[in-house]
Every structure is written in structure tokens, then in C-alpha cells.
């Protein structure tokens, strides 16, 4: 269900679309959650960070505790979230390098010293 809700509706085949509609028709709370999740996905994909405040207000007006927790977290650093949803910049490349270094570090934990870790990190770059 989570996969069907979080994927773009056009990427679902006919059977998945029909089964999703059936489940959402039987569970109004899940249907409301799915609508909010898809609206947030549109904010992210279309870079409409300026609409975040309205989206949070709509979620807070609904009785879905899990999404209330999510919106509270977004509200704690609202300016950064709006910038992340609006600006074309990405830290994806930096995060990819960080993940690679962490993976190398975990592979070598307890087996080698810092000099070898340094050489592997430099070689991977």
C-alpha cells in the first residue's frame, strides 16, 4: 500500500490502480492520508515551497496523528524546508560521498588503522 500511495499514479498498472481505489474507498483515514502525501509530493516535485504553509494547515485540520507529527517536524525548521522545496540546489552529490566514506569505514571497522582508511577513501574518490 505504501508503495502504491507514494508512487506517481501514472506509474501504477491498471490492477494496482483498481486495488488501491478499492482499499482507499474502504478506509477513509487512509484515503485522506494518501491525498495529503500526494499533495506533498507535488510540492516537492514542482518546487512549490511557498505552498508549504497551506499544506501544513490542511494537514493540521485533519485528524491524522502521524502526519501531525511530520508537520510539527517541518514547522521546527520551516525556513530551511521551504528553501529545500523551492531552490534548485541539491546536496545529493555531497551526501553520496558521505555515504561512500561511511560504508568504507564500516567495512574496515576493527580491521585496519586510519592510514589504510585514508588510502581507500582517496582511492575511491
C-alpha angles and dihedrals in degrees: 000000000000091000092050093048096047097044122086107268091235091061093061119093120232095264093051092047092051094046091048091051090050093051094045090050090055095047115047093183091055090046091054090046091051091051091051092047092051092047090053090049089055089052090053099042096044095039095236098153090151088070093057094096091055092047091051090050091052092050093047089052089057124074101240108125096192092056091045088059090050093050091048089056091048091049093054090068101019098151092055092046092050090049090049091050094045111035123077093226122110135190091201095115093051091047090051091055091046091052091049092051092047090050091052090048092051092048091054099040109139093356107083143014132255094268092063092044089052092051092049092049092049091046092051091052 
